[in-house]
């Protein structure tokens, strides 16, 4: 079951979650992170995470970037506004 995140879904609600990890590199951080991800790549990643971490019927939306821990809540809030609509309460 695929949900359209940009359309209100009666009876559904968004639940923020985070995936915490580390990456190791011998390069500068900026040189280690891809600057662009295609919509197809993002969709595939969302499908993989939904399938591997959640039960059937759960859809996932991801913020397409790596953020430092002190900026994670801001990124979650931006994603929630994007999905649920700005100014709606």
N, C-alpha and C positions, 0 to 999 in steps of 0.2 A: 504494500500500500504506500504510494508516494503522495505526500502532501505538498501542496503548493504553498511555500512559506510567505509569498507575497499576497495571498488571499486569506482573509479571516476564515478560520475553521471552527464552526460551532462545536463546543464540547472538547476542544483541544486547547492546550496551553503550552507556552514555551518554558522550559526548565533550563537555566544556564548550567553548563558543566565545563570543566576544564581538563585538559590532558597535560600533565606535568612531565617534563623530560629535560634532558641535557643533550647537547651535541658537543663533540670534541673536534677540535680543528687546530691546525698549526698556522692558519691564515687569520687575517683580521676578520672580526665578526661580519662586517659588511660584505666581505668578499666570499663568505661562506653561505649566505642566504640568497636563494633565487629571488630576483626582483619581480618576476611575473609568473603567474600560474594561469593557464588557460581555463576557461569555463568548463571544458570537458575534463581536465585534470582535477579541478575542484569537485565536480560532480562525482567522479570516480572515487576520490578520497572520502567524500561524505558517505557514499554507498558502502565502502569498505568498513568505515568506522561504525556505521549503523548496524551492519551485519555482524561484526565481530564483538561489539561491546553491548548491544542492546537486543531486546527481544523483538520478535516480529511485530510490525505495525508502528515502529518508531522511526521517524525521519530525523536526520541530522543536518544542521546548517553550521558551517564553519566560517570563522573569520580568517580570510586568506593571508595570514602573515604570522611571523614569529614576533612576539612582544616580550619585553622583560617583565619579570614578576610584578614590579611596581606599576606597570601599565595594564595588567591583565584585566582588572575590573573595568577600566575605561573601555577596553576593547569589547568586553562582554556587553556593556551598556550600549555601545554603538551598534553591535550586531542585533541586540534586542530591539532597538529603535528601527533598524532597517526591516526587521521581520514583522514586528507588531505595528509599525506605523508611528511616525513622530507625532507627538502631541496627543495621542489617544491614551485614555486612562481607564 
